[in-house]
Amino acid sequence: MKSKLLLLTILSLAFCTQTFGQPANDDVSGATPITPSPEGTGCSTATFYLPFSTDGTTDSGVQGGCRLSGLDQFFTWTATTNGLFFSSDSPGNPGIVVWDSTGTTEIACADTFETISLNGWTIGDDLVLQIYDFQGTALSDVAFCLEAINFVAPPPLPVTFTSQSSGSSGSYRIAVVDMNGDFLDDMVSISQTNVNIREQTAGGGFTTKDITTPSADFLPSWSLAAADYDRNGYTDLLYGAGSGVTFMRANSTGTGFTEVSGPQDVFSQRSNFIDINNDGNLDAFVCHDVAPNVYYINDGSGNLTFNQGGLGDYSSGGNYGSIWIDYDNDRDLDMFIAKCGGETARRTNQMHTNDGNGNYTENAAALGLADPMQTWSSAWGDFDGDGDMDVFIGASSGPHKLMRNDNGTFSDITAGSGISVLTSNSTETVTFDFDNDGNLDLVSGGNILFGKGDMTFDVYTSVFPGSGAYGDLNDDGYIDAFNSGSLFINNAESNNNWIKINTIGTASNINGIGARVEVHTNAGIKIRDVKSGDGFRYMNSLNTHIGIGSETTINSIVIYWPSGIIDTISNPSINNSLQVIEGDTLSLENSLTNELIIYPNPVKNLLNISSLELNDSSIYTVFDITGKRVLNSKLQSSTIDVSNLAPGNYILRIVSGPSIKSQKFIKY
């Protein structure tokens, strides 16, 4: 339900002077009249002081829940609007239930939220508001506020889903991912000695493959990630458990797995496959709940070396939902960690910013992202279509947050976005365009927040029975869901257009994980980052799905690979899958031009660039003679420091919007 409410800060308790008596023995007839604040004024005129104590300092035993307890306090209101916005200064202290005038019918209930929007009545109804202390713990007097709001029902669901049995088996975390290299998403579930694959067939439907595995030392009780880290054409799996990590490495025919487990005690949370050191080989990263994070560096032959520290070193952990995205548009991947835990430092979110040369700096506070909230995962996407990644931080306790990316720093725009209507919490938050209208949507637990392209959302609850894994499971270009033995097929009622892009790395990792994909249409640019491991537990499709709404043509697709290679595909057909092999469309040699003047050449320390117009999107990259990227950053001035490069021949490339220019130089 969409609300026009405005979320405002609760007034300090020191300014609250109004008190209300409690009816004896929950006598609703003795309830005190109350007047909420008018819509649009927040709590400025309707913050109330609720004395849970007789001496002003300790809890007097007012407690309850969603039923009469004999201890709660009651107020009456003749509804002037069809909704209320309730806010308290801590979850459950107090809570609210709304009853009709007989005191017998529950209309709405909120146990644990700081804020909630309630409706279910009509204007003119005589209501009773039951206020209670859900937690029932000793506390000082508590303030709450009420705002009268008008609910506007959201439009009908843009798309619906039909449920059927998935036909899968397995007791642990699940995945929707291509397992055999045909770019069709399969359903995967795990058991101690088995990988169950419901393999999607080209003609529709599924074939079951049960592949017996060596007994896994550690099962994916916390998370599952997938990618082809040894580049043999078949997808490998990473099991994250409460006491260790297991890799199930697929053989070269896709018919068996080798079990690889280390001796390290790792309390795994979110896991990812990602090329941490940008050498073209996929590494693995695992959040650690009770110690610094761990990661496994790939030697290029599929052998992984354990490392700990350097990416989230807080000693008592609290690391939950890691996700790798390019938030600052400098063409390398940064890592955000959604944090959860008791003390403030354990639950303060982190951003590890990549300088382009493999060095990471934690700078969430400077970006406005160091939030001490309880969260297990976050969803990153361009929700307003301005070309950079915004973030929805899904709360596991308390209210969710929506943060807009403003050229690399973030602003809280939760108020007015519509997401406050979502009062249920979730550990699993991801983003897809379910109706292919070109605007990213959010899925939180079993709820979908359909985006409007302007950082506002319509909220639909209980679309699915819970969290799951997502991908295109009938090859129709629409995102489906796999959840708890059930398959939810997207009925695609919107009839919007789309494209599905399969990235095939050569210099980069074979899955193209870490690539930025741009789809250019007359209506604007859609961006995606290819990633393995989003949300918290499950593994979603590695294929890049992009809806384009009513647009009937795509002008171009541009892919920025982790290696630094750029591919541009002009006028691809729509409503189809497109396989893009890294380097097929544009080589460095093709972008060489005398229009890019650099000096001195040869150069020892500082390379100067002549007649260059700088802007916020200008990126420079230096490649060695083999084509390997050795320097990469945003271009802040007309001078580049190359003093740390070894003597030899290099190519400098500068990308500024659609312009790509390269020139050779010699370092001595």
Protein Blocks (a to p, Z undefined) as FASTA:
>chain_A
ZZfbdcdddddfklpcbdcdddehhiaklpccdddddehkljmlmcccddfbfnopaceh
iacdjbdehlaccdddddfbfbdcdddfbehiacdddddfkopacfbdcfkbcbdcdehi
aehiacddddddfkopacddddddddddddddddddfbdcddddehiacjbdcddddfko
nopacdddddfkbccdddddfkgpjddddddddddfbacfkbccdddfkonopacddddd
fkbccdddddfkopaccddddfbdcdddddddddfkonopacdddddfkbccdddddehn
opacddeehiapafngopabdcdddfkonopacdddddddfbfmlmgccddddehnopac
dfklmnopaccbddfbdcdddfkonopacdddddfedjddddddeehiacdfkgonlpmm
pmbdcfbdcdddfkonopacddehjbccddehlopacddehkbgbdcddddfkonopacd
deehiacddehlnopacdddddddfklcfklpoiacddddfkbccdddddeheajlmccd
fbdcddehjafbdfbdcdddfkopacddehiaehiacdddehklocfklmgcfklccddd
ddfklccdehiacdfklccddddfkopafbdcddfbfcdcfklpccddddddddehjbcc
ddddddZZ
